[in-house]
Amino acid sequence: MLIPLHTIEPEPEPAPPPVPEDVVAHFRERAAVVGGEVTASAEAREGDRRVRATAAVASTGSVLLTGDAAARGPLMDARRIVVEVDEGAVVRYPQELAPALAAAGDALILTGASRTADIEKRIVRGIHGPEALVVEIAGAE
């Protein structure tokens, strides 16, 4: 029996896993999973590149860089990226970045430090970018 294509309903997309009410705490957890460090203040080190994020995503531990902060060249040359983000700019899910992305022009979503396992199947940091990512959350405890 043939079924007309226009009568077939697509399966609903699965809902993303819930993010707890405390999005900053959840961001800290997720950032740690992907190799990031979250702190109230990072001491300056040689080789740092300091940038300001437009937003951060709790469910992925990512930060959104826009404008000059999203320039890839300076980020690739840094040994460590220190990203400043306001506590109120931490959103639950990536789709909540849509307004910022629409207004951004150049944008970069950064999740963790650079790492690869291409060489002898061992994790190596800093090959394709910075060795470390530190996020300073302004206004967080």
C-alpha positions as CSV (number, residue, x, y, z in Angstrom):
1,M,0.0,0.0,0.0
2,L,1.3,3.4,-0.9
3,I,1.0,6.4,1.4
4,P,1.0,9.9,0.0
5,L,4.1,11.8,1.2
6,H,2.1,14.9,2.1
7,T,0.2,12.9,4.8
8,I,3.3,11.7,6.6
9,E,4.1,13.7,9.8
10,P,7.7,14.1,10.8
11,E,8.7,12.7,14.1
12,P,9.0,15.4,16.8
13,E,12.5,16.4,17.7
14,P,13.6,15.2,21.1
15,A,13.6,17.8,23.9
16,P,17.0,18.8,25.1
17,P,17.9,17.6,28.6
18,P,16.7,19.9,31.3
19,V,19.0,22.6,32.7
20,P,18.7,23.3,36.4
21,E,17.4,26.7,37.6
22,D,20.9,27.7,38.6
23,V,22.3,28.2,35.1
24,V,25.7,29.5,36.3
25,A,26.3,26.4,38.4
26,H,25.3,24.2,35.5
27,F,27.6,26.2,33.2
28,R,30.5,25.6,35.6
29,E,29.8,21.9,35.5
30,R,29.6,21.6,31.7
31,A,32.6,23.9,31.2
32,A,34.7,21.6,33.4
33,V,33.5,18.5,31.4
34,V,34.9,20.0,28.2
35,G,38.2,21.1,29.9
36,G,37.4,24.7,30.8
37,E,37.9,26.4,34.1
38,V,35.4,28.8,35.5
39,T,36.5,31.4,38.1
40,A,35.6,34.8,39.5
41,S,39.0,36.1,38.6
42,A,42.0,34.7,36.6
43,E,45.5,35.9,37.3
44,A,47.2,37.1,34.1
45,R,49.9,34.9,32.6
46,E,52.2,35.2,29.7
47,G,50.6,34.1,26.4
48,D,47.0,35.0,27.6
49,R,44.4,36.5,25.3
50,R,41.6,38.2,27.2
51,V,38.3,38.7,25.5
52,R,34.7,39.6,26.4
53,A,31.9,37.1,25.6
54,T,28.5,38.2,24.5
55,A,26.9,35.2,26.2
56,A,27.6,31.7,27.7
57,V,25.6,28.5,27.3
58,A,24.9,26.4,30.4
59,S,24.0,23.2,28.6
60,T,27.2,23.0,26.6
61,G,29.7,25.0,28.7
62,S,30.3,27.2,25.6
63,V,30.9,30.9,25.2
64,L,29.7,33.2,22.4
65,L,32.3,35.6,21.1
66,T,31.2,38.3,18.7
67,G,32.8,41.2,16.8
68,D,36.5,41.8,17.4
69,A,36.5,39.1,20.2
70,A,35.6,36.5,17.5
71,A,38.8,37.2,15.4
72,R,40.3,33.7,15.0
73,G,44.0,34.7,14.4
74,P,44.6,36.2,17.9
75,L,42.8,33.3,19.5
76,M,44.9,30.7,17.6
77,D,48.1,32.4,18.8
78,A,47.1,32.5,22.5
79,R,48.4,29.9,25.0
80,R,45.3,30.5,27.2
81,I,42.1,32.3,26.5
82,V,40.5,34.2,29.4
83,V,36.9,35.0,28.6
84,E,34.9,37.5,30.7
85,V,31.1,37.1,30.7
86,D,28.4,38.6,32.8
87,E,26.4,36.3,35.0
88,G,23.2,37.6,33.4
89,A,24.4,36.6,30.0
90,V,24.5,32.8,30.8
91,V,21.6,31.2,28.9
92,R,20.3,27.6,29.2
93,Y,20.4,26.4,25.6
94,P,22.2,27.3,22.4
95,Q,19.0,28.3,20.7
96,E,18.7,31.2,23.1
97,L,21.7,32.7,21.4
98,A,19.6,33.5,18.3
99,P,19.1,37.2,19.0
100,A,22.8,37.8,19.8
101,L,23.8,35.8,16.7
102,A,21.4,37.8,14.4
103,A,22.9,41.1,15.6
104,A,26.5,39.9,15.8
105,G,28.1,39.9,12.4
106,D,31.2,37.8,13.0
107,A,30.6,35.2,15.7
108,L,32.4,32.2,17.3
109,I,31.0,29.7,19.7
110,L,34.0,28.4,21.8
111,T,33.7,25.2,23.8
112,G,36.8,24.2,25.8
113,A,40.4,24.4,24.9
114,S,42.0,23.1,21.7
115,R,42.7,19.4,21.7
116,T,43.1,16.6,19.2
117,A,43.8,12.8,19.3
118,D,45.1,12.7,15.7
119,I,48.7,12.0,16.8
120,E,49.1,8.4,17.9
121,K,45.6,8.5,19.3
122,R,46.7,10.5,22.4
123,I,45.0,13.7,23.5
124,V,47.3,16.7,22.8
125,R,46.3,20.2,23.8
126,G,47.1,23.4,22.0
127,I,47.7,22.0,18.5
128,H,44.9,23.9,16.8
129,G,44.5,26.8,19.2
130,P,44.9,27.6,22.9
131,E,45.9,25.0,25.5
132,A,43.5,26.3,28.1
133,L,40.2,28.2,28.4
134,V,39.3,30.1,31.5
135,V,35.9,31.8,31.9
136,E,35.5,34.7,34.4
137,I,31.9,35.2,35.4
138,A,31.3,38.7,36.6
139,G,28.7,38.9,39.3
140,A,28.9,35.2,40.3
141,E,30.0,34.2,43.8
